[in-house]
Amino acid sequence: MKTKLLVGIALLATSQFSFAQITQDTSRVIPVDTARVIPVDTTSLKVEMPTQTDSVAPATKKWNIFPVAYYTPETQFGFGVKLIHVRKQAGHLPTDRPTSYSPTLIYTTRKQILTAFTADVWRKHNARHFSGLLEYNDYPYFFFGIGNDTPDDAEEDYTSRTFNANAQYEQKITQKVYLGGRYEFKKEDIPKVTPEGQLDSDGILGSEGTIASGLGPVLIYDSRDNLFTPTKGGYHQLSAVFFQKFMGSDNNFARYKIDLRKYMSGFGPGVLAVQGLYTFTTGNTPFQFLSPIGGVFVMRGLLEGRFRDENALVAQADYRFPLFWRFGGAVFGGAGQVAPGTNDLSFNRFHLTGGGGVRYKLNNEGMVVRGDVAFSNQGMYIYFSFAEAF
C-alpha cells in the first residue's frame, strides 16, 4: 500500500485570540430540558448522595469558539468551527463535574459535510449523568476486508453518508458505581464504492448501507479525579447493545464492550494512563459494526478500521507530562488484533503502534486538544483531535 500521510492543522484560539469567549457568573439556575429523560426512583436504587452540604456557589457559564482547518487525502482541505459550552449549576461543589455542549460544523473542498452535536450533562453532584450525540457525515473511508491479515493491496475506497444518534443515561448506585442504559441508531447509505471491489460484490453484509437501532445496559466504575485529564483513579465500563429488527434494524445482532482504564501519578512529573479494550459481536453483524482497530482513539498509527472482525483485543498506554504554560507532551504505544472468535486470538498476531505528541489545555476544566504523530508498519499518520485518546 502506498504510504499515506494524514495531515491536520487545528487552529485553536487562546484567550488572546479567541473568536469569542463569554464567561458569566450568576445565581440564576438555567435548567436543562429533561422532559425526555425517564425519571428514576432513587429510593429503590439506594443511591448514595454526597455527604457534603450544598454550597452557595453561583452558576457558571462559558463559551469558547474555535476555528478549525485541516487536510487529509480523503477530504482535501476542510474548514469549520467548533463551539464548546461549559457550565455548572448554582450550588455546585468543587468536586462536581461540569456539563458541556459542543456543536461542530466542517465543510471540505470536496463538498463534504461533517457535523456533530455532543452533550455531557451531570446533575445532583455527579449522581446522574446523561451523554448524547447527533451526527451527520458525508465522508470517504477505506475498506480492506475482514480479518487480522488483510493485505495492503486489498484497499478500496467507499463513500459513506451516515446519520448517527446515541444517548446514554447512568444513575449512581454506590459512591463510584453507575448503572444505566444506552440507545444507538445508525442509518448509513453507501452511494459510491470501488468498482469490482469487495463492497461492490454484495458479499459483505452492510455493503449496500444499513439501518441499526439498539438498546442495552451499561455498568460503570468511575473514580477519576478529572473528567478530561485524570491524574489518578480508574474508569471501567461494561456494556451490551442489542440491535433487533423489531426496533427498526435491518439485522439482528449484538455488540459487547469491556473497557478498562487506569490513571497513575508518581512516574516522574507525568501521568501514566493504560487501557485494555475488548469488543465482540454476535449475530448477523453488518461490517460497519464489526470490532475495529485503528483511528484517532484506538491504535493510533493505523487507518481507521484498518482491521475489523467479530472480536478485537487492544492494549494501549500513554505517558502524559507537562511542558510549559498550557502545553504538555505525550508518548504512547499500543498492541491490538482482531479475530473471528476468542479461540483465534493469539500472542503472535498483535499489530504494534507507537508515537508521541503535544497537548494544549483549553480551559480550567482540563479540556485539551492534541496533536499526535503515530507509526506502525503501515506508515506514519498525524492526528489532531479534541480530548485525549482515552
Secondary structure, DSSP 8 states (H G I E B T S, - for coil): ------EEE-----TTT-S-EEEEEES-------TTS----HHHHT----SS------EEEEEEEEEEEEEETTTEEEEEEEEEEEEE-TT--TT---EEEEEEEEEETTS-EEEEEEEEEEETTTTEEEEEEEEEEEEEEEE--SBTT--GGG-EEEEEEEEEEEEEEEEESSSSEEEEEEEEEEEEEEEEE-TTSTGGGT-STTTT-EEEEEEEEEEEEE--S-SSS-SSEEEEEEEEEEE-GGGT-SS-EEEEEEEEEEEEEEETTEEEEEEEEEEEEEES--GGGSEEE-SSSSSTTS-TTSEEESEEEEEEEEEEEEEETTEEEEEEEEEEEEESSGGG--GGG-EEEEEEEEEEE-STT--EEEEEEEEETTEEEEEEEES---
